[in-house]
Every structure is written in C-alpha cells, then in structure tokens.
Amino acid sequence: MTLSTSSRVVVPGGALRGELRPPPDKSITHRAVFLSSLAQGTSRIVRPLSADDCERSAEAFRTLGISIETNPEGDWIVVGRGLYGLREPRADHLYCGNSGTTLRLVSGVLAGQPFSTKLMGDKSLSGRPMARVVDPLTAMGADITARKGCYAPLRIHGRRPLRAVEWISPVASAQVKSCVLLAGLYADGVTTVEEPLRSRDHTERMMAAAGVRLTVDERRVSVQGGPSLKPQDWVVPSDISSAAFFMVGALLAPGSELMLRGVNTNPTRDGIVEVLEKMGAGIQRERSLVSGGEPVTDLLIRHRGLKGVTFGADIMPRLVDEVPILALAATQAQGVTEIRGAAELRVKESDRLAHIARGLSKMGARIDELPDGLRIEGPTPLRGARLDSAGDHRLAMTFAVAGLIAEGETEIANADCVEISFPTFWEDLERVRVQS
C-alpha cells in the first residue's frame, strides 16, 4: 500500500470487520496537558494522544518550565507548578507546529504571565486567523502584536492580574472559549464567554474536575479568577473525530461489521452520529459509561445504504471536523445532501470545503461548492484518482476511505500528515480490512 514516505496508494475492495480502539481524543489530551501544568502537584494523563498536535502543547509547557515525562506504561506524568509557577522561556519562541489548539489556548495562559513570549507555527497555522483570540485577550489587558494584525507569529506580553470581561464571541469555537476561560483564571473577578451556539465543552468539564468554580448556562460560561487547580489522573477516551473515518468506511464497504471501542460520545461532539443515523446508518451503542466526566460508548457499525439529508449551522459546532468524511458518505447516499453553515472550514488546516469538493470531483462525485458548505448528489460510483491532501490530516484520511470503495487505485500525496491526529491510521486500516 505504501508508495513513499509521503504518499500512499489505496487499493479498492474489502469489508471492514472486527474491532478497533480509535486513538485517544486529541481535544482532551491537549486540555489535560494545560490543566495538569497549571495544577499544583503531579498529574497523570492515561492513554494520551502521542501525535504531533498534542506534542506541541506538551513541548510548549516544557519550554515554560514544566516537567512532562512518559512512564513505562505510556502515561504522561506532569509536575504542575500552579497558575503562577511558569518560567519565562529561554528559547526565542514557542513553536506550535500545525496545532491551532496549542497556539490559541496557550495564548490565554501567556496573557496572564509577567513576561513576553513569541508564538510561531508552520505555514498552514500562520495562515489561520487569530484575531478571534487576540481581541478578547487585548480587552483583558494583554499587549499582543500579530502579523498583519491577526496572523501568527504572535508576540504576547501579559498582565497580572488580567481584567475580567464579558466576551461575546462572534463564532462558536471551543478554542476561543477555552482561550478566554484560561485567561479568566488570571483575572480579577468573573470572566464570561457567550457564544452564538454551544461549542464542545471539554474545557468546562475538565476545569470543574480540577476544582475551578464555573457557571455554565447553555451558551454562556463564567469562571472565577485565582483558583488553585487540583492535580488529577486524566483518562483519555477514544476520539470520535478519528473514529468517524472508520464509521463511514464500515457503512460504505459492503459486508462490513466493525466495533469501535471506548469512543467519546460527549453530546457537544456527537453530531456525526446524529447525522449518520438520519441518513439511515446502522449504529448500535453498547457498554456506555462515564470516565473523567466524559460519556464513553462502544459503537457497532454495519454496512447499510444511506439517504441524502440537509444539515447546517445549528449542528455544525458538534461535527465541524467531520464534514469531509460526511461529504464522502453523501456521495454514496440516495438523493441530495446539502451541508450549510460550514464557512469555518475555509480557515482550517486547509480550505477544506474547496479541497474536499475538488478531490471528490476528481473521483467522479457530483459535488458543488457553496460559500458556506457543499451540495452533493448521490449515489455516484467513484473512480481512483491522484489526489493531494494539501497537508490536511482529515482530507488524507477521507481520501483513503474513498479509495476503498472506488474503482481503481487511489494515490494520495502528502499522506504522512495523518501523524497530526492519527499516527496508526494506515496500520489500523489494514488490520480491520478483509480483502474479498
């Protein structure tokens, strides 16, 4: 299946059968690193996602003076120094790689520090808008300069204490909300974030577990400044955004029956399950439990025909990362699927709307790009093609699943970007794939 270290060739055919534990949740791993580093004492992160994005967060805090080591079991042991124990970095800058979560969340922490720090990212991250965090942090008293006013590199000179604010975010973004809430820990009162729609709530759940006083009222979250965070043992569940590729793969590949173990089904993240079930998917929930404040479920997926649906802005915060793989599902559904309210995808790791439309069109899909979404008519037989992931991990994995059901081989350039969120993707795909 391998063409080179950066390209892959996917041969069509074969059902997905057996069971798989998808990789640990990326969002929760990031936040566990942040809260453990800001706690007073030693925390343990059990089953962290050891992928490039999360490593960027860990390395950022190492540079700020926090000890983060891996034990023989693969856990990360974090010795936190409290809210006010971070050290001014000796390095010229903190490098965030491709991780928007690292850059945006650490900006909130650095806004409350009595020193200056420069944040940099790779070419993709440097093209993503940062005004959405620069503006609230500036309102709280931090001094921030950015390239062209809104792009990395960012130079942050913090203030202590920050001013408590009531910030009305123009976008529903867990990264923006988390950034402001983290800054609120350093503020002189109660800081509130209000969103147009409720975004994923891992930060609120995990802050509460660490002893932070929060008030949550649907689209509004308030945090009291100056708490002492308690060290924790964080157990990271499987990431539903990573599981999504195997969910859709099993639905589309005839003869598939795949069990996905320990998937995080947080109600602010499970929009893909809701949409797939509206499309007629066979998804069976088994062995549900709560771990670390997060609902965790085994999901049994069976091949089944799908029908087209329409979904938009009201559900988008719950499935924005899954739009590419849902677009692939729509190419095989009976009728028209229309995806709206997804303009945010134009400023992700790539312009995902443009790239998914271009890639699936090359494979024969009937797909139209809309200003804020996609219109897809199915079902359409797909044919193998030469595709470029544009360095976007979610596009690379979507194209790989498409290659399973296409006629002829599919070559994916820049396929090694899956390391960002799913380092074992290619091995796991081969392990559960049964050649016909």
N, C-alpha and C positions, 0 to 999 in steps of 0.2 A: 504493500500500500504506500510505502514511502517513496517519494521522488527525489527529494533532497532534504537538507535540514530545515528549509523554509517553505517547501512546497509538498503537497500531498496529492495523491491520485486515489479517488474513491471509486471502487468497482461496484456496480449496482447489484442488487439482489440480496436475499436473505432476510429472515424474520429476526426480531429482537426478542430473546427468550431468556428466562432465568431470573436472577435478581441482581440488583446493583445498589450500592450505597453511594449516592452522589457526593461530590466534595463538600467540605464544610462551608457554611454560609459566609460569604465574603463580607457582607454588611456587619454581621455580628462579630466576626473576627476583628475588623477594624475597631469597632467600638469597645470591645474587650481590651484591646491594647491601650486605647485612650484612657478608659476609666481605671484600669489597673495601674497605669503610670501615674495617674493623679491621686490614687488612693494612698493612704499611709500604711505601708506594710507590704507583705508578699502575697501576690495573687497567682493563681494557676489558670491557664487557658487550655482546656482539654479539647483535643482534636481541632486545633486552629487550621485555617487555610494557609498552607505554606506556598503561596503563589506570589507573583511579583507585586501585585497591588498591595496586599497586606504586609508584605515585607517592607514596602516603602514606609508604612506607618510605624512599624517596629524600628526601622533604622532611624527615622526622624526622632523618636524618643530616645534611642541610644545616643544620638548626637546631642540631645538635650540633657544627658547625664543619667538616664535611666538604665538599669541593668535588666536586660531581657535575654534569657538563655533557654536553650532547648534541653529537656531532660531525656533520659534513655527511652522513655515511652512516647516521645514526640510532643509532649506538652511544652508550652511556653511558660517559663517561670519569670514573673515580672516583679521586681522590687520597687514599689512605688515610693515617691518622696513627698507626697502630698501636693496640694494645689500650688504651694509656694516654694517647692523644692527643685524646680527645674533650673538648669545652669545655662548660662549664655554659651552658645556653641562656639567652639574654636574654629570650626570649618567656615568657609566663606559663605556657604548657603546650605539649606536643606533641599535635597533632591527628591521630588515626589514622583518621578517617572511618568507613568501614564495614569496615575491614580488621582482622579478628581476628588474622591472622598478624602484622601490624605491631605491634599492641599487645602480644601475648603474647611475641613474640621480642625486641622492644626492651626489655621488662621484664627479661629475662635479662641484657642488656648493661648497663642502668642500675643493676641490683643491685650491680654491681662498680665503680660510679663514686663519687668522693668529693663528690658534690653531690646536691641534691634536685631531682626532676623530677615534674611532674604530667602524666599521660596522660589524654586525653579522646577520646571517639568520638561518632559520631552516635547517634540514638535507638535504632537496631537494635543496634549494638555495645554500647551501655550496658545492654542487657538480657541480655547473654550472660554466663555465669558465668566469673569469673576466679580463684576460689579454687584451681582446679587449678594455677595458676602462683604465686599468692600464697603458698600453703602451702610448696612447696619452697624458694622464694626466701627466705622468712622463716626456714626451717630453716637456710639457708646464711648468715644473719646480716643480711640486708637489713631495713630498717624500712619497712613498707608499710602504708598505710591505704587502705581501699576503702569505697565507699558500701554500706551495709548489710552490710559485711564481705566482699563478694565481687563487687561490680559497679564498673565504671568510673563516675566518674573514679578513677584510682589515683594516690596520692602515694608516690613511691619515694625513699627516702634510702638510698643504697648504702653498702657497707662494703668496705674494701680491706685485706687480701685477704678474700674470702669463705671460709667453711668448706666444705671438701669433704664431700659427703654421698653416701650410697647411697639414692637415692629410688625407692620402689616406687610407680609411678603407678597409680591405680585405673582409668584409662581408657587405651586405645590411641590416642594422639594425637600426631601429628608436631609439632604446635605446642607441646605441653607438653614433649615430649622435646627439641625444639630450644631452647626457652627454658632448660631446665636445663643443657644442654650448653654453650650460650653463656655462661651464668653460670659454668660449670665452668672456662672459660678464665681466670677471675679468681680461682679458688680455690687454696688452699694444699695441693694434693695431687691425688688422683684422684677425680673425681666420676662416679658411676654412675647410670644410669637403667634401670629394669626395667619393662617393660610387660606387660599380660596377653596381648596379641597384638602382633605386629610391625607398626608403622606405617610409612608411607612413609619412605625412607631418604636423601632428597636431602641433608640436612644432613651425615650421616656421610660420604657420598661426596665432597661438596664440601669439608668440613673436611680430609679426608685429602689431597685435591689441593692444598690451601693449606698443607700441611706440619704439620697438627695430629696429635699422636700419639693414636690411638684404638684401642680394642679392641672388636670387635663380635662378639657371641655370640648370634645369633638375637634374643631379646627383651631382651638386656642390651647397653648401650653404655657404655663408660667413656672419659673424656677426662682428659688430664693438664693441669693448670693451667699458666699462664705461658708459652705458646709465642709465637714470633714468626711471624705469618702472612705467607705469600709472596703478592705480587700476582699476578694471573692474567688471562688472556684467557678469559672465560667465554662459550661459545657456547650460546645458549638454544634447545632444540628446541621443536617444537610441542606444545601442551598436550593430553594425552589427554582431560582433562575437558571441554575445549572441542570437541575432535573428536567426542566422544560424541554430540552433538546431530545432527551430520551422519551419523554411523554409523547411528543409529537411523532418521533421516529416509530414508536410502537403502534401508534394509532394509524400511521400511513402504510407501514410494511405488512403485507398480508401474512397471516399466521402468527403474528406477534402476541406474546403474553409476558409482560415484564413487571416485576415487583421492584419498586423503588423504596428503599428503606430509610426511615428516620427523617422524612422531609419536613422542613419548617413550613407549616401552613398558617402562619400569622395572618389574621384577617385583613391586614393592610398590605399583604404581599400575594394573596392567593387569587388575584384576578384572572390569571391564566386558567386555573381550574374552572372558574365560573364560566368563562367564555367558551372553553372547550366543551363543557357539558351542554351549553346552549347550542353548540354545533352538533351535538349528538354523541359525544365521546363516551366510551365505556371506561369510567374511572371508579374504582372501588376503594373506599377508605377502610383501613384495618389498623388495629392496635394504636389508637390515639392516646397520647399522654401529654403532660406539661413538663418541660425541662427548662430550668433557668428562666421561668416566666414566659416561655415561648411554646405554643402548641406544636407538637411533632406527630406526624402521621405516616404510616406505610401506605403507599399508593400502588394499587394493582391496575395496570393499563393493558387493555386488549384492543386488537385491531378492530376498527369499526368505520363505516362510511360516515362522512361528515356533511353538513349543510351550511350554506353561507349565512352569516349574521352581520349585524351592524353594531358597532360599539364605539364609544367616544370619550370625551373629556371627563365624564363623571367617574369612569373606572380607570382612566389612564394612570393615575399615580400608583395603582395596585399592580400594574403589569407593563410599565413603560419599557423595561428591559427585555420583555418577551415579545415585543411587536415583530421583530424579524422572523422568529420561528412561527408565530401565529400567521404571518403573511404566507409562509410556506404551506402551513396547514390549509389556508384558504385556497391555494392553487388546486387542491385536490377535493375541495368541498363542492357540493352541488348548489349552483346558484352564485349570487353576488355577495361578496363580503366587502364592507366599507369600514375603514378604520379612520376615525377623525380625532382631533384634539391631541395629536402627537407631534406638534411642531418642535417640542423639546428635543426630539431625536435628531434634529438638524445640527445640534451643537453637542453631541456626544463624542465618543472616540473618533467617529467619522460622521458625515451626514448620512445617518442610517437609512432614512427614507429614500434618498437618491440611490444609494449603493444597493439596497435590497431590491428596489424596483429594477435597476439596471441588471443586476446579477440574475434574478429570476426571469426577466425578459429574455436574456441570452439563452436560458434553458427552455424557452418556449411558453412561459406563463403569459397570460393575458392580464397585465397589471398596469394601472395608470397611477402616476404620482400626483397627489393633491398637495396644496400648500401645507396642510397640516395632517396629512395621512396618505392612505393608499386605497385604491378601488381595484378589487381583484375578482375576476370571473373564472369560475371553475365548473367541473374539473377539467384540467388540462394535462395531457401526457407531457412529462418533462424529458428533455434530452441532455446528455452530458455536454459540458462546455468547459472552456478555460476561464476561470474566474479569479478575481483578486479580492482578498478580504479587506484591503486598504488598511491592514494592521489592526482591524477591529475584531476582537475575540468572538463576539456574538455573531458577527457575519460569517466568520470562518466555520463556526460550528453549525450554523444554519445551512450553509452551502454543503457541508459534509452530509447532513441528514438528507438534503435534497438529492445528493448523489446516490444515496441508497435506493431511491425509487425512480431514478432516471434511466433512460435507455442510453447505454454507452458510458464511457468513463468520464468522470469529472475531475479536473485538475484545479487545485486551489493554491494560488500563490500567497505567500506571507502567512502560511498556516500555523507557524510556530507561535503566533500571538495568542493562541489558546492558553498559553502559560499564565496569562494575566489572571485568569479566574478558574481554569480547569486543567491543571497540569497533566492529569492522566486521561484526558478525553479520548485520545486516539487508541490507547490501550484498552480503556473500558468499552469503547465502541466495538472493537474486535472481539472482546471477551464475551459479550452478550449477543453477538451477531451469529446466527446459524445459517450457514450457506446452504442454499437449496440445491 
